[in-house]
Amino acid sequence: MLELVLSTALGAAAFGLRVQEHRCSRALARYHALPVGSAARRSVSEDGIREAYWAQFYVFLIGVGVHTLLLSAFIWMQ
């Protein structure tokens, strides 16, 4: 049962990474579509977009980790 919990957590992390990479690439495509000298493009940097999406992914990983620990503790107590 513990193996099921851990494999599910690993699958969730892999899926979350794929989703975040897709969302980040779409946001970067919108950023590159802006005119070069525009105020909107100057107000946001490419690195800022990447950092924001990676921060979201790290929060997701923390949530998966906590969920996995709670499920593992529950299974261990049974």
mmJSON file of the N, C-alpha and C atoms, coordinates in Angstrom:
{"data_MODEL":{"atom_site":{
"group_PDB":["ATOM","ATOM","ATOM","ATOM","ATOM","ATOM","ATOM","ATOM","ATOM","ATOM","ATOM","ATOM","ATOM","ATOM","ATOM","ATOM","ATOM","ATOM","ATOM","ATOM","ATOM","ATOM","ATOM","ATOM","ATOM","ATOM","ATOM","ATOM","ATOM","ATOM","ATOM","ATOM","ATOM","ATOM","ATOM","ATOM","ATOM","ATOM","ATOM","ATOM","ATOM","ATOM","ATOM","ATOM","ATOM","ATOM","ATOM","ATOM","ATOM","ATOM","ATOM","ATOM","ATOM","ATOM","ATOM","ATOM","ATOM","ATOM","ATOM","ATOM","ATOM","ATOM","ATOM","ATOM","ATOM","ATOM","ATOM","ATOM","ATOM","ATOM","ATOM","ATOM","ATOM","ATOM","ATOM","ATOM","ATOM","ATOM","ATOM","ATOM","ATOM","ATOM","ATOM","ATOM","ATOM","ATOM","ATOM","ATOM","ATOM","ATOM","ATOM","ATOM","ATOM","ATOM","ATOM","ATOM","ATOM","ATOM","ATOM","ATOM","ATOM","ATOM","ATOM","ATOM","ATOM","ATOM","ATOM","ATOM","ATOM","ATOM","ATOM","ATOM","ATOM","ATOM","ATOM","ATOM","ATOM","ATOM","ATOM","ATOM","ATOM","ATOM","ATOM","ATOM","ATOM","ATOM","ATOM","ATOM","ATOM","ATOM","ATOM","ATOM","ATOM","ATOM","ATOM","ATOM","ATOM","ATOM","ATOM","ATOM","ATOM","ATOM","ATOM","ATOM","ATOM","ATOM","ATOM","ATOM","ATOM","ATOM","ATOM","ATOM","ATOM","ATOM","ATOM","ATOM","ATOM","ATOM","ATOM","ATOM","ATOM","ATOM","ATOM","ATOM","ATOM","ATOM","ATOM","ATOM","ATOM","ATOM","ATOM","ATOM","ATOM","ATOM","ATOM","ATOM","ATOM","ATOM","ATOM","ATOM","ATOM","ATOM","ATOM","ATOM","ATOM","ATOM","ATOM","ATOM","ATOM","ATOM","ATOM","ATOM","ATOM","ATOM","ATOM","ATOM","ATOM","ATOM","ATOM","ATOM","ATOM","ATOM","ATOM","ATOM","ATOM","ATOM","ATOM","ATOM","ATOM","ATOM","ATOM","ATOM","ATOM","ATOM","ATOM","ATOM","ATOM","ATOM","ATOM","ATOM","ATOM","ATOM","ATOM","ATOM","ATOM","ATOM","ATOM","ATOM","ATOM","ATOM","ATOM","ATOM","ATOM","ATOM"],
"id":[1,2,3,4,5,6,7,8,9,10,11,12,13,14,15,16,17,18,19,20,21,22,23,24,25,26,27,28,29,30,31,32,33,34,35,36,37,38,39,40,41,42,43,44,45,46,47,48,49,50,51,52,53,54,55,56,57,58,59,60,61,62,63,64,65,66,67,68,69,70,71,72,73,74,75,76,77,78,79,80,81,82,83,84,85,86,87,88,89,90,91,92,93,94,95,96,97,98,99,100,101,102,103,104,105,106,107,108,109,110,111,112,113,114,115,116,117,118,119,120,121,122,123,124,125,126,127,128,129,130,131,132,133,134,135,136,137,138,139,140,141,142,143,144,145,146,147,148,149,150,151,152,153,154,155,156,157,158,159,160,161,162,163,164,165,166,167,168,169,170,171,172,173,174,175,176,177,178,179,180,181,182,183,184,185,186,187,188,189,190,191,192,193,194,195,196,197,198,199,200,201,202,203,204,205,206,207,208,209,210,211,212,213,214,215,216,217,218,219,220,221,222,223,224,225,226,227,228,229,230,231,232,233,234],
"type_symbol":["N","C","C","N","C","C","N","C","C","N","C","C","N","C","C","N","C","C","N","C","C","N","C","C","N","C","C","N","C","C","N","C","C","N","C","C","N","C","C","N","C","C","N","C","C","N","C","C","N","C","C","N","C","C","N","C","C","N","C","C","N","C","C","N","C","C","N","C","C","N","C","C","N","C","C","N","C","C","N","C","C","N","C","C","N","C","C","N","C","C","N","C","C","N","C","C","N","C","C","N","C","C","N","C","C","N","C","C","N","C","C","N","C","C","N","C","C","N","C","C","N","C","C","N","C","C","N","C","C","N","C","C","N","C","C","N","C","C","N","C","C","N","C","C","N","C","C","N","C","C","N","C","C","N","C","C","N","C","C","N","C","C","N","C","C","N","C","C","N","C","C","N","C","C","N","C","C","N","C","C","N","C","C","N","C","C","N","C","C","N","C","C","N","C","C","N","C","C","N","C","C","N","C","C","N","C","C","N","C","C","N","C","C","N","C","C","N","C","C","N","C","C","N","C","C","N","C","C","N","C","C","N","C","C"],
"label_atom_id":["N","CA","C","N","CA","C","N","CA","C","N","CA","C","N","CA","C","N","CA","C","N","CA","C","N","CA","C","N","CA","C","N","CA","C","N","CA","C","N","CA","C","N","CA","C","N","CA","C","N","CA","C","N","CA","C","N","CA","C","N","CA","C","N","CA","C","N","CA","C","N","CA","C","N","CA","C","N","CA","C","N","CA","C","N","CA","C","N","CA","C","N","CA","C","N","CA","C","N","CA","C","N","CA","C","N","CA","C","N","CA","C","N","CA","C","N","CA","C","N","CA","C","N","CA","C","N","CA","C","N","CA","C","N","CA","C","N","CA","C","N","CA","C","N","CA","C","N","CA","C","N","CA","C","N","CA","C","N","CA","C","N","CA","C","N","CA","C","N","CA","C","N","CA","C","N","CA","C","N","CA","C","N","CA","C","N","CA","C","N","CA","C","N","CA","C","N","CA","C","N","CA","C","N","CA","C","N","CA","C","N","CA","C","N","CA","C","N","CA","C","N","CA","C","N","CA","C","N","CA","C","N","CA","C","N","CA","C","N","CA","C","N","CA","C","N","CA","C","N","CA","C","N","CA","C","N","CA","C","N","CA","C","N","CA","C","N","CA","C","N","CA","C"],
"label_alt_id":[null,null,null,null,null,null,null,null,null,null,null,null,null,null,null,null,null,null,null,null,null,null,null,null,null,null,null,null,null,null,null,null,null,null,null,null,null,null,null,null,null,null,null,null,null,null,null,null,null,null,null,null,null,null,null,null,null,null,null,null,null,null,null,null,null,null,null,null,null,null,null,null,null,null,null,null,null,null,null,null,null,null,null,null,null,null,null,null,null,null,null,null,null,null,null,null,null,null,null,null,null,null,null,null,null,null,null,null,null,null,null,null,null,null,null,null,null,null,null,null,null,null,null,null,null,null,null,null,null,null,null,null,null,null,null,null,null,null,null,null,null,null,null,null,null,null,null,null,null,null,null,null,null,null,null,null,null,null,null,null,null,null,null,null,null,null,null,null,null,null,null,null,null,null,null,null,null,null,null,null,null,null,null,null,null,null,null,null,null,null,null,null,null,null,null,null,null,null,null,null,null,null,null,null,null,null,null,null,null,null,null,null,null,null,null,null,null,null,null,null,null,null,null,null,null,null,null,null,null,null,null,null,null,null],
"label_comp_id":["MET","MET","MET","LEU","LEU","LEU","GLU","GLU","GLU","LEU","LEU","LEU","VAL","VAL","VAL","LEU","LEU","LEU","SER","SER","SER","THR","THR","THR","ALA","ALA","ALA","LEU","LEU","LEU","GLY","GLY","GLY","ALA","ALA","ALA","ALA","ALA","ALA","ALA","ALA","ALA","PHE","PHE","PHE","GLY","GLY","GLY","LEU","LEU","LEU","ARG","ARG","ARG","VAL","VAL","VAL","GLN","GLN","GLN","GLU","GLU","GLU","HIS","HIS","HIS","ARG","ARG","ARG","CYS","CYS","CYS","SER","SER","SER","ARG","ARG","ARG","ALA","ALA","ALA","LEU","LEU","LEU","ALA","ALA","ALA","ARG","ARG","ARG","TYR","TYR","TYR","HIS","HIS","HIS","ALA","ALA","ALA","LEU","LEU","LEU","PRO","PRO","PRO","VAL","VAL","VAL","GLY","GLY","GLY","SER","SER","SER","ALA","ALA","ALA","ALA","ALA","ALA","ARG","ARG","ARG","ARG","ARG","ARG","SER","SER","SER","VAL","VAL","VAL","SER","SER","SER","GLU","GLU","GLU","ASP","ASP","ASP","GLY","GLY","GLY","ILE","ILE","ILE","ARG","ARG","ARG","GLU","GLU","GLU","ALA","ALA","ALA","TYR","TYR","TYR","TRP","TRP","TRP","ALA","ALA","ALA","GLN","GLN","GLN","PHE","PHE","PHE","TYR","TYR","TYR","VAL","VAL","VAL","PHE","PHE","PHE","LEU","LEU","LEU","ILE","ILE","ILE","GLY","GLY","GLY","VAL","VAL","VAL","GLY","GLY","GLY","VAL","VAL","VAL","HIS","HIS","HIS","THR","THR","THR","LEU","LEU","LEU","LEU","LEU","LEU","LEU","LEU","LEU","SER","SER","SER","ALA","ALA","ALA","PHE","PHE","PHE","ILE","ILE","ILE","TRP","TRP","TRP","MET","MET","MET","GLN","GLN","GLN"],
"label_asym_id":["A","A","A","A","A","A","A","A","A","A","A","A","A","A","A","A","A","A","A","A","A","A","A","A","A","A","A","A","A","A","A","A","A","A","A","A","A","A","A","A","A","A","A","A","A","A","A","A","A","A","A","A","A","A","A","A","A","A","A","A","A","A","A","A","A","A","A","A","A","A","A","A","A","A","A","A","A","A","A","A","A","A","A","A","A","A","A","A","A","A","A","A","A","A","A","A","A","A","A","A","A","A","A","A","A","A","A","A","A","A","A","A","A","A","A","A","A","A","A","A","A","A","A","A","A","A","A","A","A","A","A","A","A","A","A","A","A","A","A","A","A","A","A","A","A","A","A","A","A","A","A","A","A","A","A","A","A","A","A","A","A","A","A","A","A","A","A","A","A","A","A","A","A","A","A","A","A","A","A","A","A","A","A","A","A","A","A","A","A","A","A","A","A","A","A","A","A","A","A","A","A","A","A","A","A","A","A","A","A","A","A","A","A","A","A","A","A","A","A","A","A","A","A","A","A","A","A","A","A","A","A","A","A","A"],
"label_entity_id":["1","1","1","1","1","1","1","1","1","1","1","1","1","1","1","1","1","1","1","1","1","1","1","1","1","1","1","1","1","1","1","1","1","1","1","1","1","1","1","1","1","1","1","1","1","1","1","1","1","1","1","1","1","1","1","1","1","1","1","1","1","1","1","1","1","1","1","1","1","1","1","1","1","1","1","1","1","1","1","1","1","1","1","1","1","1","1","1","1","1","1","1","1","1","1","1","1","1","1","1","1","1","1","1","1","1","1","1","1","1","1","1","1","1","1","1","1","1","1","1","1","1","1","1","1","1","1","1","1","1","1","1","1","1","1","1","1","1","1","1","1","1","1","1","1","1","1","1","1","1","1","1","1","1","1","1","1","1","1","1","1","1","1","1","1","1","1","1","1","1","1","1","1","1","1","1","1","1","1","1","1","1","1","1","1","1","1","1","1","1","1","1","1","1","1","1","1","1","1","1","1","1","1","1","1","1","1","1","1","1","1","1","1","1","1","1","1","1","1","1","1","1","1","1","1","1","1","1","1","1","1","1","1","1"],
"label_seq_id":[1,1,1,2,2,2,3,3,3,4,4,4,5,5,5,6,6,6,7,7,7,8,8,8,9,9,9,10,10,10,11,11,11,12,12,12,13,13,13,14,14,14,15,15,15,16,16,16,17,17,17,18,18,18,19,19,19,20,20,20,21,21,21,22,22,22,23,23,23,24,24,24,25,25,25,26,26,26,27,27,27,28,28,28,29,29,29,30,30,30,31,31,31,32,32,32,33,33,33,34,34,34,35,35,35,36,36,36,37,37,37,38,38,38,39,39,39,40,40,40,41,41,41,42,42,42,43,43,43,44,44,44,45,45,45,46,46,46,47,47,47,48,48,48,49,49,49,50,50,50,51,51,51,52,52,52,53,53,53,54,54,54,55,55,55,56,56,56,57,57,57,58,58,58,59,59,59,60,60,60,61,61,61,62,62,62,63,63,63,64,64,64,65,65,65,66,66,66,67,67,67,68,68,68,69,69,69,70,70,70,71,71,71,72,72,72,73,73,73,74,74,74,75,75,75,76,76,76,77,77,77,78,78,78],
"pdbx_PDB_ins_code":[null,null,null,null,null,null,null,null,null,null,null,null,null,null,null,null,null,null,null,null,null,null,null,null,null,null,null,null,null,null,null,null,null,null,null,null,null,null,null,null,null,null,null,null,null,null,null,null,null,null,null,null,null,null,null,null,null,null,null,null,null,null,null,null,null,null,null,null,null,null,null,null,null,null,null,null,null,null,null,null,null,null,null,null,null,null,null,null,null,null,null,null,null,null,null,null,null,null,null,null,null,null,null,null,null,null,null,null,null,null,null,null,null,null,null,null,null,null,null,null,null,null,null,null,null,null,null,null,null,null,null,null,null,null,null,null,null,null,null,null,null,null,null,null,null,null,null,null,null,null,null,null,null,null,null,null,null,null,null,null,null,null,null,null,null,null,null,null,null,null,null,null,null,null,null,null,null,null,null,null,null,null,null,null,null,null,null,null,null,null,null,null,null,null,null,null,null,null,null,null,null,null,null,null,null,null,null,null,null,null,null,null,null,null,null,null,null,null,null,null,null,null,null,null,null,null,null,null,null,null,null,null,null,null],
"Cartn_x":[0.818,0.0,0.865,1.961,2.859,3.453,3.744,4.277,3.27,1.999,0.951,0.921,1.025,1.023,2.223,3.403,4.613,4.596,4.109,4.058,3.027,1.939,0.943,1.527,2.297,2.93,3.926,4.693,5.656,4.942,3.847,3.062,2.467,1.98,1.422,2.498,3.692,4.783,5.185,5.256,5.618,4.553,3.284,2.2,2.219,2.45,2.523,3.65,4.785,5.907,5.551,4.888,4.508,3.513,2.553,1.563,2.235,3.145,3.816,4.702,5.397,6.215,5.349,4.18,3.268,2.748,2.337,1.822,2.903,4.12,5.22,5.543,5.547,5.859,4.776,3.522,2.447,2.583,2.934,3.12,4.307,5.376,6.536,6.204,5.361,4.95,4.15,3.266,2.518,3.464,4.477,5.459,6.22,6.649,7.418,6.551,5.228,4.329,4.118,4.491,4.342,5.348,4.99,5.961,7.186,8.351,9.618,9.709,9.307,9.462,8.256,7.264,6.016,6.201,5.317,5.376,5.074,4.188,3.857,5.067,5.835,7.014,8.119,8.228,9.258,8.918,7.628,7.23,7.448,7.595,7.774,9.011,9.799,10.976,10.726,11.474,11.352,11.725,12.753,13.156,12.089,11.416,10.337,9.199,8.88,7.832,8.257,9.476,9.972,9.984,10.462,10.527,9.142,8.161,6.804,6.248,6.459,5.929,6.678,7.986,8.728,8.319,8.032,7.567,6.24,5.337,4.073,4.305,5.257,5.538,6.117,6.973,7.54,6.461,5.521,4.404,3.581,3.364,2.649,3.404,4.727,5.523,5.456,5.453,5.325,3.982,2.93,1.611,1.568,2.184,2.239,3.027,4.132,4.943,4.195,3.496,2.724,1.613,0.939,-0.123,0.432,1.593,2.218,2.604,3.159,3.524,2.3,1.222,0.01,-0.569,-0.611,-1.117,-0.213,1.087,2.026,1.853,1.683,1.47,0.16,-0.865,-2.153,-2.041,-1.359,-1.183,-0.344,0.691,1.562,0.806,-0.159,-0.922,-1.964,-2.29,-3.318,-2.875],
"Cartn_y":[-1.196,0.0,1.264,1.208,2.357,2.63,1.567,1.738,2.451,2.154,2.813,4.315,4.66,6.076,6.794,6.178,6.82,6.927,5.895,5.975,6.998,7.128,8.149,9.547,9.728,11.029,11.349,10.361,10.581,10.912,10.216,10.509,11.905,12.313,13.662,14.72,14.465,15.424,15.521,14.385,14.392,15.112,14.847,15.51,17.014,17.389,18.809,19.52,18.844,19.432,19.657,18.685,18.823,19.971,20.069,21.149,22.509,22.623,23.901,24.285,23.319,23.631,24.141,23.53,23.957,25.372,25.624,26.947,28.011,27.671,28.632,28.939,27.917,28.155,29.006,28.818,29.65,31.093,31.288,32.653,33.323,32.573,33.143,33.477,32.663,32.96,34.26,34.461,35.724,36.896,36.683,37.736,38.105,37.112,37.387,37.985,37.83,38.407,39.908,40.409,41.844,42.637,43.854,44.704,44.964,45.046,45.1,46.303,47.454,48.645,48.982,48.128,48.473,48.492,49.228,49.329,47.987,47.211,45.902,44.978,45.034,44.162,44.643,45.945,46.468,46.187,46.06,45.881,44.457,43.503,42.102,41.571,40.793,40.192,38.706,38.146,36.721,35.881,36.289,35.555,35.632,36.758,36.895,35.929,35.738,34.783,33.373,33.008,31.669,31.446,32.429,32.291,32.123,32.842,32.732,31.333,30.775,29.442,28.374,28.543,27.57,27.67,28.863,29.008,28.29,28.404,27.679,26.177,25.695,24.266,23.796,24.6,24.215,24.145,25.06,25.005,23.743,23.384,22.155,20.943,20.921,19.797,19.694,20.823,20.798,20.197,20.57,19.999,18.503,18.045,16.604,15.897,16.503,15.894,15.772,16.824,16.784,15.751,15.711,14.733,13.314,13.086,11.767,11.389,12.325,12.04,11.706,12.451,12.168,10.803,10.478,9.161,8.048,8.251,7.242,7.034,8.116,7.997,7.285,7.591,6.926,5.431,5.066,3.646,2.956,3.626,3.04,2.795,3.672,3.537,2.433,1.973,0.93,-0.393],
"Cartn_z":[0.0,0.0,0.0,0.739,0.773,-0.603,-1.344,-2.696,-3.592,-3.395,-4.18,-3.885,-2.617,-2.236,-2.836,-2.723,-3.235,-4.757,-5.439,-6.901,-7.361,-6.621,-6.947,-6.757,-5.691,-5.455,-6.557,-6.973,-8.05,-9.357,-9.637,-10.834,-10.798,-9.621,-9.49,-9.702,-9.182,-9.361,-10.828,-11.52,-12.94,-13.766,-13.456,-14.172,-13.899,-12.643,-12.297,-13.02,-13.155,-13.881,-15.339,-15.948,-17.359,-17.553,-16.652,-16.734,-16.562,-15.589,-15.366,-16.542,-17.138,-18.311,-19.454,-19.638,-20.698,-20.418,-19.181,-18.83,-18.963,-18.562,-18.653,-20.112,-20.958,-22.374,-23.034,-22.649,-23.193,-22.733,-21.464,-20.955,-21.635,-21.864,-22.555,-24.004,-24.639,-26.013,-26.059,-25.079,-25.013,-24.757,-23.933,-23.649,-24.916,-25.688,-26.905,-28.017,-27.908,-28.903,-28.682,-27.511,-27.242,-28.068,-28.454,-29.154,-28.272,-28.894,-28.16,-27.231,-27.658,-26.823,-25.971,-25.923,-25.238,-23.722,-23.071,-21.61,-20.954,-21.563,-20.995,-21.006,-22.068,-22.153,-21.214,-21.035,-20.126,-18.67,-18.349,-16.951,-16.451,-17.357,-16.975,-17.677,-16.963,-17.586,-17.834,-18.758,-19.065,-17.846,-17.134,-15.932,-14.843,-14.76,-13.786,-14.055,-15.331,-15.7,-15.316,-15.658,-15.317,-13.806,-13.055,-11.602,-10.994,-11.516,-10.982,-11.201,-12.384,-12.648,-11.868,-11.682,-10.869,-9.41,-8.921,-7.536,-7.345,-8.326,-8.253,-8.222,-9.019,-9.055,-7.722,-7.107,-5.815,-4.74,-4.759,-3.815,-4.058,-5.319,-5.65,-5.112,-5.275,-4.775,-3.255,-2.577,-1.12,-0.724,-1.433,-1.171,-1.407,-2.49,-2.766,-1.67,-1.241,-0.185,1.13,1.524,2.765,2.657,1.541,1.328,1.415,0.815,0.854,2.278,3.021,4.412,5.26,5.069,5.837,5.486,4.202,3.814,4.322,4.266,4.759,6.262,7.0,8.443,8.743,7.98,8.179,7.901,6.835,6.501,7.571,8.052,9.06,10.367,10.689,11.928,11.849,10.687,10.545,11.084],
"occupancy":[1.0,1.0,1.0,1.0,1.0,1.0,1.0,1.0,1.0,1.0,1.0,1.0,1.0,1.0,1.0,1.0,1.0,1.0,1.0,1.0,1.0,1.0,1.0,1.0,1.0,1.0,1.0,1.0,1.0,1.0,1.0,1.0,1.0,1.0,1.0,1.0,1.0,1.0,1.0,1.0,1.0,1.0,1.0,1.0,1.0,1.0,1.0,1.0,1.0,1.0,1.0,1.0,1.0,1.0,1.0,1.0,1.0,1.0,1.0,1.0,1.0,1.0,1.0,1.0,1.0,1.0,1.0,1.0,1.0,1.0,1.0,1.0,1.0,1.0,1.0,1.0,1.0,1.0,1.0,1.0,1.0,1.0,1.0,1.0,1.0,1.0,1.0,1.0,1.0,1.0,1.0,1.0,1.0,1.0,1.0,1.0,1.0,1.0,1.0,1.0,1.0,1.0,1.0,1.0,1.0,1.0,1.0,1.0,1.0,1.0,1.0,1.0,1.0,1.0,1.0,1.0,1.0,1.0,1.0,1.0,1.0,1.0,1.0,1.0,1.0,1.0,1.0,1.0,1.0,1.0,1.0,1.0,1.0,1.0,1.0,1.0,1.0,1.0,1.0,1.0,1.0,1.0,1.0,1.0,1.0,1.0,1.0,1.0,1.0,1.0,1.0,1.0,1.0,1.0,1.0,1.0,1.0,1.0,1.0,1.0,1.0,1.0,1.0,1.0,1.0,1.0,1.0,1.0,1.0,1.0,1.0,1.0,1.0,1.0,1.0,1.0,1.0,1.0,1.0,1.0,1.0,1.0,1.0,1.0,1.0,1.0,1.0,1.0,1.0,1.0,1.0,1.0,1.0,1.0,1.0,1.0,1.0,1.0,1.0,1.0,1.0,1.0,1.0,1.0,1.0,1.0,1.0,1.0,1.0,1.0,1.0,1.0,1.0,1.0,1.0,1.0,1.0,1.0,1.0,1.0,1.0,1.0,1.0,1.0,1.0,1.0,1.0,1.0,1.0,1.0,1.0,1.0,1.0,1.0],
"B_iso_or_equiv":[0.0,0.0,0.0,0.0,0.0,0.0,0.0,0.0,0.0,0.0,0.0,0.0,0.0,0.0,0.0,0.0,0.0,0.0,0.0,0.0,0.0,0.0,0.0,0.0,0.0,0.0,0.0,0.0,0.0,0.0,0.0,0.0,0.0,0.0,0.0,0.0,0.0,0.0,0.0,0.0,0.0,0.0,0.0,0.0,0.0,0.0,0.0,0.0,0.0,0.0,0.0,0.0,0.0,0.0,0.0,0.0,0.0,0.0,0.0,0.0,0.0,0.0,0.0,0.0,0.0,0.0,0.0,0.0,0.0,0.0,0.0,0.0,0.0,0.0,0.0,0.0,0.0,0.0,0.0,0.0,0.0,0.0,0.0,0.0,0.0,0.0,0.0,0.0,0.0,0.0,0.0,0.0,0.0,0.0,0.0,0.0,0.0,0.0,0.0,0.0,0.0,0.0,0.0,0.0,0.0,0.0,0.0,0.0,0.0,0.0,0.0,0.0,0.0,0.0,0.0,0.0,0.0,0.0,0.0,0.0,0.0,0.0,0.0,0.0,0.0,0.0,0.0,0.0,0.0,0.0,0.0,0.0,0.0,0.0,0.0,0.0,0.0,0.0,0.0,0.0,0.0,0.0,0.0,0.0,0.0,0.0,0.0,0.0,0.0,0.0,0.0,0.0,0.0,0.0,0.0,0.0,0.0,0.0,0.0,0.0,0.0,0.0,0.0,0.0,0.0,0.0,0.0,0.0,0.0,0.0,0.0,0.0,0.0,0.0,0.0,0.0,0.0,0.0,0.0,0.0,0.0,0.0,0.0,0.0,0.0,0.0,0.0,0.0,0.0,0.0,0.0,0.0,0.0,0.0,0.0,0.0,0.0,0.0,0.0,0.0,0.0,0.0,0.0,0.0,0.0,0.0,0.0,0.0,0.0,0.0,0.0,0.0,0.0,0.0,0.0,0.0,0.0,0.0,0.0,0.0,0.0,0.0,0.0,0.0,0.0,0.0,0.0,0.0,0.0,0.0,0.0,0.0,0.0,0.0],
"pdbx_formal_charge":[null,null,null,null,null,null,null,null,null,null,null,null,null,null,null,null,null,null,null,null,null,null,null,null,null,null,null,null,null,null,null,null,null,null,null,null,null,null,null,null,null,null,null,null,null,null,null,null,null,null,null,null,null,null,null,null,null,null,null,null,null,null,null,null,null,null,null,null,null,null,null,null,null,null,null,null,null,null,null,null,null,null,null,null,null,null,null,null,null,null,null,null,null,null,null,null,null,null,null,null,null,null,null,null,null,null,null,null,null,null,null,null,null,null,null,null,null,null,null,null,null,null,null,null,null,null,null,null,null,null,null,null,null,null,null,null,null,null,null,null,null,null,null,null,null,null,null,null,null,null,null,null,null,null,null,null,null,null,null,null,null,null,null,null,null,null,null,null,null,null,null,null,null,null,null,null,null,null,null,null,null,null,null,null,null,null,null,null,null,null,null,null,null,null,null,null,null,null,null,null,null,null,null,null,null,null,null,null,null,null,null,null,null,null,null,null,null,null,null,null,null,null,null,null,null,null,null,null,null,null,null,null,null,null],
"auth_seq_id":[1,1,1,2,2,2,3,3,3,4,4,4,5,5,5,6,6,6,7,7,7,8,8,8,9,9,9,10,10,10,11,11,11,12,12,12,13,13,13,14,14,14,15,15,15,16,16,16,17,17,17,18,18,18,19,19,19,20,20,20,21,21,21,22,22,22,23,23,23,24,24,24,25,25,25,26,26,26,27,27,27,28,28,28,29,29,29,30,30,30,31,31,31,32,32,32,33,33,33,34,34,34,35,35,35,36,36,36,37,37,37,38,38,38,39,39,39,40,40,40,41,41,41,42,42,42,43,43,43,44,44,44,45,45,45,46,46,46,47,47,47,48,48,48,49,49,49,50,50,50,51,51,51,52,52,52,53,53,53,54,54,54,55,55,55,56,56,56,57,57,57,58,58,58,59,59,59,60,60,60,61,61,61,62,62,62,63,63,63,64,64,64,65,65,65,66,66,66,67,67,67,68,68,68,69,69,69,70,70,70,71,71,71,72,72,72,73,73,73,74,74,74,75,75,75,76,76,76,77,77,77,78,78,78],
"auth_comp_id":["MET","MET","MET","LEU","LEU","LEU","GLU","GLU","GLU","LEU","LEU","LEU","VAL","VAL","VAL","LEU","LEU","LEU","SER","SER","SER","THR","THR","THR","ALA","ALA","ALA","LEU","LEU","LEU","GLY","GLY","GLY","ALA","ALA","ALA","ALA","ALA","ALA","ALA","ALA","ALA","PHE","PHE","PHE","GLY","GLY","GLY","LEU","LEU","LEU","ARG","ARG","ARG","VAL","VAL","VAL","GLN","GLN","GLN","GLU","GLU","GLU","HIS","HIS","HIS","ARG","ARG","ARG","CYS","CYS","CYS","SER","SER","SER","ARG","ARG","ARG","ALA","ALA","ALA","LEU","LEU","LEU","ALA","ALA","ALA","ARG","ARG","ARG","TYR","TYR","TYR","HIS","HIS","HIS","ALA","ALA","ALA","LEU","LEU","LEU","PRO","PRO","PRO","VAL","VAL","VAL","GLY","GLY","GLY","SER","SER","SER","ALA","ALA","ALA","ALA","ALA","ALA","ARG","ARG","ARG","ARG","ARG","ARG","SER","SER","SER","VAL","VAL","VAL","SER","SER","SER","GLU","GLU","GLU","ASP","ASP","ASP","GLY","GLY","GLY","ILE","ILE","ILE","ARG","ARG","ARG","GLU","GLU","GLU","ALA","ALA","ALA","TYR","TYR","TYR","TRP","TRP","TRP","ALA","ALA","ALA","GLN","GLN","GLN","PHE","PHE","PHE","TYR","TYR","TYR","VAL","VAL","VAL","PHE","PHE","PHE","LEU","LEU","LEU","ILE","ILE","ILE","GLY","GLY","GLY","VAL","VAL","VAL","GLY","GLY","GLY","VAL","VAL","VAL","HIS","HIS","HIS","THR","THR","THR","LEU","LEU","LEU","LEU","LEU","LEU","LEU","LEU","LEU","SER","SER","SER","ALA","ALA","ALA","PHE","PHE","PHE","ILE","ILE","ILE","TRP","TRP","TRP","MET","MET","MET","GLN","GLN","GLN"],
"auth_asym_id":["A","A","A","A","A","A","A","A","A","A","A","A","A","A","A","A","A","A","A","A","A","A","A","A","A","A","A","A","A","A","A","A","A","A","A","A","A","A","A","A","A","A","A","A","A","A","A","A","A","A","A","A","A","A","A","A","A","A","A","A","A","A","A","A","A","A","A","A","A","A","A","A","A","A","A","A","A","A","A","A","A","A","A","A","A","A","A","A","A","A","A","A","A","A","A","A","A","A","A","A","A","A","A","A","A","A","A","A","A","A","A","A","A","A","A","A","A","A","A","A","A","A","A","A","A","A","A","A","A","A","A","A","A","A","A","A","A","A","A","A","A","A","A","A","A","A","A","A","A","A","A","A","A","A","A","A","A","A","A","A","A","A","A","A","A","A","A","A","A","A","A","A","A","A","A","A","A","A","A","A","A","A","A","A","A","A","A","A","A","A","A","A","A","A","A","A","A","A","A","A","A","A","A","A","A","A","A","A","A","A","A","A","A","A","A","A","A","A","A","A","A","A","A","A","A","A","A","A","A","A","A","A","A","A"],
"auth_atom_id":["N","CA","C","N","CA","C","N","CA","C","N","CA","C","N","CA","C","N","CA","C","N","CA","C","N","CA","C","N","CA","C","N","CA","C","N","CA","C","N","CA","C","N","CA","C","N","CA","C","N","CA","C","N","CA","C","N","CA","C","N","CA","C","N","CA","C","N","CA","C","N","CA","C","N","CA","C","N","CA","C","N","CA","C","N","CA","C","N","CA","C","N","CA","C","N","CA","C","N","CA","C","N","CA","C","N","CA","C","N","CA","C","N","CA","C","N","CA","C","N","CA","C","N","CA","C","N","CA","C","N","CA","C","N","CA","C","N","CA","C","N","CA","C","N","CA","C","N","CA","C","N","CA","C","N","CA","C","N","CA","C","N","CA","C","N","CA","C","N","CA","C","N","CA","C","N","CA","C","N","CA","C","N","CA","C","N","CA","C","N","CA","C","N","CA","C","N","CA","C","N","CA","C","N","CA","C","N","CA","C","N","CA","C","N","CA","C","N","CA","C","N","CA","C","N","CA","C","N","CA","C","N","CA","C","N","CA","C","N","CA","C","N","CA","C","N","CA","C","N","CA","C","N","CA","C","N","CA","C","N","CA","C","N","CA","C","N","CA","C","N","CA","C"],
"pdbx_PDB_model_num":[1,1,1,1,1,1,1,1,1,1,1,1,1,1,1,1,1,1,1,1,1,1,1,1,1,1,1,1,1,1,1,1,1,1,1,1,1,1,1,1,1,1,1,1,1,1,1,1,1,1,1,1,1,1,1,1,1,1,1,1,1,1,1,1,1,1,1,1,1,1,1,1,1,1,1,1,1,1,1,1,1,1,1,1,1,1,1,1,1,1,1,1,1,1,1,1,1,1,1,1,1,1,1,1,1,1,1,1,1,1,1,1,1,1,1,1,1,1,1,1,1,1,1,1,1,1,1,1,1,1,1,1,1,1,1,1,1,1,1,1,1,1,1,1,1,1,1,1,1,1,1,1,1,1,1,1,1,1,1,1,1,1,1,1,1,1,1,1,1,1,1,1,1,1,1,1,1,1,1,1,1,1,1,1,1,1,1,1,1,1,1,1,1,1,1,1,1,1,1,1,1,1,1,1,1,1,1,1,1,1,1,1,1,1,1,1,1,1,1,1,1,1,1,1,1,1,1,1,1,1,1,1,1,1]
}}}
